[in-house]
Amino acid sequence: MIRIYSMEACPDCVSVKEQVKGAEGFQIVDIGETTGHLKEFLKLRDTNPVFEPVRRDGRIGIPCFVKEDGTVTLQPEEVGLRRREQTSTQFACSLDGKGC
């Protein structure tokens, strides 16, 4: 099962969540739902080298995908999903408007 770390306030996450709705093989973990989910994600984010550019750029790093073999990616295409079409920067989570 692919774990997807996401948050309802993130438009990229909402897009991913819509794509996996009703699909088997995906588990959504909303990091805004419980402190336990947030701590789990932060541990992953703070220790996995995939997040180095994310941390450097001041982004959150969601949606985040943990594959069945334990590898982590921030690319929805790597788990068979589409990236949200960027129509405006006003709907991005980061301070620079480039993503979450």
SULKAJO-V702262 format. One record per residue. N is the residue number from 1. PHI is phi in whole degrees, -180 to 180 (* if undefined). OMEGA is omega in degrees with one decimal (NA if undefined). D_CENTER is the distance of its C-alpha to the mean C-alpha in Angstrom with 2 decimals. Layout:
BEGIN
n: {N/N}
phi: {PHI/PHI}
omega: {OMEGA/OMEGA}
d_center: {D_CENTER/D_CENTER}
END
This chain:
BEGIN
n: {1/2/3/4/5/6/7/8/9/10/11/12/13/14/15/16/17/18/19/20/21/22/23/24/25/26/27/28/29/30/31/32/33/34/35/36/37/38/39/40/41/42/43/44/45/46/47/48/49/50/51/52/53/54/55/56/57/58/59/60/61/62/63/64/65/66/67/68/69/70/71/72/73/74/75/76/77/78/79/80/81/82/83/84/85/86/87/88/89/90/91/92/93/94/95/96/97/98/99/100}
phi: {*/-92/-90/-117/-84/-150/-155/-60/-78/-99/-64/-66/-68/-61/-61/-64/-59/-63/-68/-96/-56/81/-88/-84/96/-128/-129/-86/-117/-82/-72/-93/-79/-142/-67/-62/-65/-64/-62/-59/-67/-62/-62/-62/-64/-80/-117/-92/-63/-57/-88/-55/-65/-64/-63/-61/-88/74/-96/-85/100/-122/-69/-124/-119/-109/-73/-60/-85/94/-72/-115/-140/-109/-103/-59/-62/-72/-121/82/-115/-102/-80/-65/-71/-84/-103/-160/-77/-67/-105/-93/-85/-80/-64/-88/77/-101/147/-108}
omega: {178.0/177.5/179.3/175.0/-175.1/177.9/-177.1/-178.1/-176.3/-178.9/176.8/178.8/179.0/177.8/179.1/-179.3/177.8/-179.4/-176.4/-179.7/179.5/-179.9/175.8/175.5/179.2/174.9/177.9/175.6/-178.9/-175.9/177.1/-176.0/-179.9/176.2/177.0/177.9/179.9/179.2/178.6/-179.9/-178.4/176.9/178.2/-177.5/-176.5/-174.6/-175.7/-177.8/177.2/-175.5/-178.2/178.8/179.3/179.6/-179.2/-177.5/178.4/178.1/-179.1/-179.1/176.8/-3.5/179.8/-176.0/175.6/-177.0/-177.9/-179.9/177.1/178.2/-175.7/174.7/175.0/-176.9/-179.7/-179.7/-178.9/176.9/175.1/-179.5/179.4/173.2/177.7/177.1/-178.7/179.2/-179.1/178.9/-177.8/-177.5/178.5/-177.3/-173.4/-179.6/-179.5/176.7/-175.8/179.6/-177.1/NA}
d_center: {15.38/11.77/9.60/6.20/4.94/4.77/7.81/10.70/11.53/8.70/10.27/7.62/6.03/9.76/10.52/8.49/10.00/13.29/13.30/13.11/15.45/18.43/17.33/18.09/16.15/12.75/11.97/9.63/9.42/9.49/9.64/12.13/14.35/16.02/16.64/16.44/12.78/12.19/14.59/13.11/9.73/11.95/14.21/11.76/10.61/14.32/15.74/13.86/15.20/12.18/11.07/14.62/14.27/11.32/13.66/16.62/15.43/14.55/10.92/8.34/5.78/2.55/0.95/3.09/6.29/9.53/12.46/15.74/17.40/15.06/13.76/10.27/8.78/6.38/8.69/8.59/12.34/12.59/11.97/14.15/12.05/12.63/11.03/11.90/15.33/15.73/18.89/18.96/17.51/18.33/15.20/12.75/11.40/12.89/16.61/17.48/15.90/14.07/10.39/7.76}
END
